[in-house]
């Protein structure tokens, strides 16, 4: 079996959260976590730790998912099998804004101890289709419906004033907000560094305008508890057409140009737009 302290020492520099589960106690000892402060080297039941993450760390995750993988019953089951380790991904909200994504691994160290480690991998990902996917699979299709290009205003300024991590967090919150507003009605593409392409198949023009304005308003009202006073806005260019998707995207780009002239604005393409 693995030597527990050596195993934990190897995990601490590369993981955001590390806990050990003691079979006899039926409790978790927190060795490191970025989800809430003041927890290190203390013992908690699974339920107590979940509540602390929720109440003190602002973490909101589906109870069914948490209990399925990190519940006491599942943790105890690791000791019933001769060899068992498990990896899974848990997505949750923290502070009510944006999603975080943890890759979690549970390792059985010996007949008495499990080690649970988690890495925050959301910093490397924004949950949207890539521009390469759009260009390869979608750009040449004949398209009917609404298209929008959404650009975060002044991203470079945010990065210069607050650091790139704050800008990255703002972009993730922007993507999550777009998803919350559009639901399943749209497809989101990460089109550029601070730009998203949004596709609405078969959406009427008047509905497109309302939906885009809803996105703009939702982003303007975003709050970041970890960065008091931080506000972000977007400029949105939309187009509605029947024809090659690439042509409609070009029209949305023209509308975006006019929207960015004023910032925090939604503009829909029309033939006389100059």
C-alpha positions as CSV (number, residue, x, y, z in Angstrom):
1,X,0.0,0.0,0.0
2,X,1.0,3.7,-0.5
3,X,2.5,5.6,2.4
4,X,-0.2,8.1,3.3
5,X,1.9,11.2,4.2
6,X,4.2,10.8,1.2
7,X,1.2,10.5,-1.1
8,X,-0.5,13.6,0.4
9,X,2.7,15.6,0.2
10,X,3.0,14.9,-3.5
11,X,-0.6,16.0,-4.1
12,X,-0.5,19.3,-2.1
13,X,1.5,21.4,-4.6
14,X,-0.6,20.4,-7.6
15,X,-4.2,20.1,-6.2
16,X,-6.6,22.8,-5.0
17,X,-8.3,20.5,-2.4
18,X,-6.9,17.5,-0.5
19,X,-8.8,15.5,2.2
20,X,-8.2,12.2,3.9
21,X,-11.1,10.0,5.0
22,X,-10.7,7.9,8.1
23,X,-12.8,4.7,8.1
24,X,-12.9,4.4,11.9
25,X,-14.0,8.0,12.5
26,X,-16.2,8.1,9.5
27,X,-14.9,11.7,8.9
28,X,-12.8,13.8,6.5
29,X,-9.7,15.7,7.6
30,X,-9.1,18.7,5.4
31,X,-5.4,19.0,4.4
32,X,-5.9,21.8,1.9
33,X,-8.8,23.6,0.2
34,X,-9.4,26.7,-1.8
35,X,-13.2,26.5,-1.4
36,X,-13.4,27.9,2.1
37,X,-10.9,29.2,4.7
38,X,-10.0,28.0,8.2
39,X,-10.7,24.3,7.6
40,X,-7.2,22.8,7.5
41,X,-6.3,20.0,9.9
42,X,-9.9,19.7,11.2
43,X,-12.2,16.7,11.0
44,X,-15.7,16.9,9.6
45,X,-18.4,14.5,8.5
46,X,-19.2,14.5,4.8
47,X,-22.4,16.3,5.5
48,X,-20.8,18.9,7.7
49,X,-18.1,19.7,5.1
50,X,-20.7,20.0,2.4
51,X,-22.7,22.5,4.5
52,X,-19.5,24.5,5.3
53,X,-18.6,24.8,1.6
54,X,-22.2,25.9,0.9
55,X,-22.5,28.4,3.8
56,X,-19.0,29.8,4.1
57,X,-17.6,29.2,0.6
58,X,-20.8,30.0,-1.4
59,X,-20.5,26.6,-3.1
60,X,-23.7,25.4,-4.8
61,X,-23.7,21.8,-6.2
62,X,-26.4,19.3,-6.8
63,X,-26.9,17.4,-3.6
64,X,-27.6,14.2,-5.5
65,X,-24.3,14.4,-7.3
66,X,-22.3,15.3,-4.2
67,X,-23.9,12.5,-2.2
68,X,-23.5,9.9,-4.9
69,X,-19.7,10.4,-5.1
70,X,-18.7,12.0,-1.8
71,X,-21.4,10.6,0.5
72,X,-20.5,8.5,3.5
73,X,-22.0,5.4,2.0
74,X,-20.0,5.6,-1.2
75,X,-16.7,6.4,0.7
76,X,-17.2,3.4,2.9
77,X,-17.8,1.1,-0.1
78,X,-14.2,1.6,-1.2
79,X,-13.0,-0.6,1.7
80,X,-15.3,-3.5,0.7
81,X,-13.3,-4.1,-2.6
82,X,-9.7,-5.3,-2.8
83,X,-8.6,-2.6,-5.3
84,X,-10.6,0.5,-6.0
85,X,-9.9,4.0,-7.1
86,X,-12.3,6.4,-8.8
87,X,-12.1,9.7,-10.8
88,X,-15.0,12.0,-11.7
89,X,-15.8,15.6,-12.6
90,X,-18.0,17.9,-10.4
91,X,-19.3,21.2,-11.7
92,X,-20.7,23.7,-9.2
93,X,-21.3,27.4,-8.7
94,X,-19.4,29.5,-6.2
95,X,-20.5,32.9,-5.0
96,X,-23.6,32.7,-7.3
97,X,-21.6,33.6,-10.4
98,X,-20.1,31.3,-13.0
99,X,-19.3,27.7,-12.9
100,X,-16.3,25.9,-11.5
101,X,-15.2,22.5,-12.6
102,X,-13.3,20.1,-10.4
103,X,-11.6,16.9,-11.5
104,X,-11.7,14.8,-8.4
105,X,-10.0,11.5,-7.6
106,X,-10.5,9.1,-4.7
107,X,-7.6,6.8,-3.8
108,X,-7.7,4.0,-1.3
109,X,-4.4,4.2,0.6
110,X,-4.9,1.2,2.9
111,X,-7.6,-0.6,4.8
112,X,-8.3,2.5,7.0
113,X,-7.7,5.6,4.8
114,X,-8.9,7.2,1.6
115,X,-7.4,10.3,0.0
116,X,-9.7,12.6,-1.9
117,X,-8.0,15.2,-4.2
118,X,-9.4,17.8,-6.5
119,X,-8.0,20.2,-9.2
120,X,-9.9,23.2,-10.4
121,X,-9.8,22.7,-14.2
122,X,-12.4,25.3,-15.1
123,X,-9.6,27.9,-15.4
124,X,-8.4,26.1,-18.6
125,X,-11.9,25.8,-20.2
126,X,-14.9,27.8,-21.2
127,X,-17.8,25.6,-22.1
128,X,-18.4,26.5,-25.7
129,X,-17.7,25.1,-29.1
130,X,-14.4,26.1,-30.7
131,X,-14.0,28.4,-33.7
132,X,-12.2,25.5,-35.5
133,X,-15.3,23.4,-35.0
134,X,-17.4,26.2,-36.4
135,X,-15.2,26.7,-39.4
136,X,-14.9,22.9,-40.1
137,X,-18.4,21.8,-39.4
138,X,-20.8,24.7,-39.6
139,X,-19.7,27.8,-41.6
140,X,-20.7,26.4,-45.0
141,X,-24.1,25.2,-44.1
142,X,-27.3,26.9,-45.4
143,X,-28.8,28.6,-42.3
144,X,-32.1,30.0,-41.4
145,X,-32.4,32.0,-38.2
146,X,-30.6,34.4,-36.0
147,X,-26.9,34.9,-35.4
148,X,-25.1,37.1,-32.9
149,X,-21.5,38.2,-32.2
150,X,-21.0,39.1,-28.5
151,X,-17.9,41.0,-27.5
152,X,-16.9,41.8,-24.0
153,X,-16.2,45.5,-23.7
154,X,-12.7,46.6,-22.6
155,X,-11.2,43.2,-21.8
156,X,-7.7,44.5,-22.3
157,X,-8.4,47.2,-19.8
158,X,-9.7,44.7,-17.2
159,X,-6.6,42.6,-17.7
160,X,-4.3,45.6,-17.4
161,X,-6.0,46.9,-14.2
162,X,-6.9,43.6,-12.4
163,X,-4.7,40.9,-13.9
164,X,-5.4,38.2,-16.5
165,X,-7.0,35.9,-13.9
166,X,-9.8,38.4,-13.3
167,X,-10.3,38.8,-17.0
168,X,-10.5,35.0,-17.4
169,X,-13.0,34.8,-14.6
170,X,-15.1,37.5,-16.2
171,X,-15.1,35.6,-19.6
172,X,-16.3,32.4,-17.9
173,X,-19.0,34.3,-16.1
174,X,-20.0,35.8,-19.4
175,X,-20.3,32.4,-21.1
176,X,-22.3,31.0,-18.1
177,X,-24.7,34.0,-18.3
178,X,-25.3,33.6,-22.0
179,X,-26.2,29.9,-21.4
180,X,-28.5,30.9,-18.6
181,X,-30.4,33.3,-20.8
182,X,-30.6,31.2,-24.0
183,X,-31.0,27.7,-22.5
184,X,-31.3,25.2,-25.2
185,X,-32.4,27.7,-27.8
186,X,-28.9,28.6,-29.0
187,X,-25.5,27.2,-29.7
188,X,-22.4,29.1,-28.4
189,X,-19.0,29.2,-30.1
190,X,-15.8,30.6,-28.6
191,X,-15.1,32.8,-31.7
192,X,-12.1,34.8,-30.4
193,X,-10.3,35.9,-27.2
194,X,-13.2,38.0,-26.0
195,X,-15.8,37.2,-28.6
196,X,-18.6,34.6,-28.8
197,X,-20.7,33.6,-31.7
198,X,-24.3,32.6,-30.8
199,X,-26.6,30.7,-33.2
200,X,-30.4,30.6,-33.0
201,X,-31.8,28.1,-35.6
202,X,-35.3,29.2,-36.9
203,X,-35.6,32.1,-34.4
204,X,-37.8,35.0,-35.8
205,X,-36.1,38.4,-36.1
206,X,-38.3,40.1,-33.4
207,X,-37.5,37.2,-30.9
208,X,-33.8,37.5,-31.7
209,X,-33.7,41.2,-30.8
210,X,-35.4,40.5,-27.4
211,X,-33.1,37.6,-26.6
212,X,-30.0,39.6,-27.4
213,X,-31.1,42.5,-25.3
214,X,-31.9,40.1,-22.4
215,X,-28.3,38.8,-22.6
216,X,-26.9,42.4,-22.6
217,X,-29.0,43.3,-19.6
218,X,-28.1,40.1,-17.7
219,X,-24.4,40.7,-18.2
220,X,-24.6,44.4,-17.1
221,X,-26.2,43.2,-13.9
222,X,-23.6,40.6,-13.1
223,X,-22.0,40.9,-9.6
224,X,-18.7,39.4,-8.6
225,X,-18.6,38.9,-4.8
226,X,-14.9,38.2,-4.9
227,X,-14.2,41.5,-6.8
228,X,-16.5,44.2,-5.3
229,X,-17.2,47.0,-7.7
230,X,-16.2,45.0,-10.8
231,X,-18.8,45.3,-13.6
232,X,-18.6,44.1,-17.2
233,X,-20.7,44.9,-20.3
234,X,-21.0,43.5,-23.8
235,X,-21.6,44.8,-27.2
236,X,-23.8,42.6,-29.4
237,X,-24.2,42.6,-33.2
238,X,-27.1,40.4,-34.5
239,X,-28.3,39.4,-37.9
240,X,-31.3,37.4,-39.2
241,X,-31.1,35.7,-42.6
242,X,-31.6,32.6,-44.8
243,X,-28.5,31.6,-46.6
244,X,-24.9,30.5,-46.1
245,X,-24.1,30.8,-42.4
246,X,-20.8,32.6,-43.1
247,X,-22.6,35.4,-44.9
248,X,-25.0,35.9,-41.9
249,X,-22.0,36.0,-39.5
250,X,-20.4,38.7,-41.7
251,X,-23.6,40.8,-41.3
252,X,-23.6,40.2,-37.6
253,X,-20.0,41.4,-37.5
254,X,-21.0,44.7,-39.3
255,X,-23.7,45.2,-36.7
256,X,-21.2,44.5,-33.9
257,X,-18.9,47.2,-35.3
258,X,-21.7,49.8,-34.8
259,X,-22.6,48.4,-31.3
260,X,-19.0,48.7,-30.1
261,X,-19.0,52.4,-31.1
262,X,-21.2,53.1,-28.1
263,X,-20.5,49.9,-26.0
264,X,-23.0,48.1,-23.9
265,X,-25.4,48.1,-26.8
266,X,-27.3,45.7,-29.1
267,X,-27.5,46.4,-32.8
268,X,-29.3,44.3,-35.4
269,X,-28.1,44.3,-39.0
270,X,-30.2,45.9,-41.7
271,X,-29.4,46.6,-45.4
272,X,-28.8,50.3,-44.9
273,X,-26.4,49.8,-42.0
274,X,-23.2,51.7,-42.9
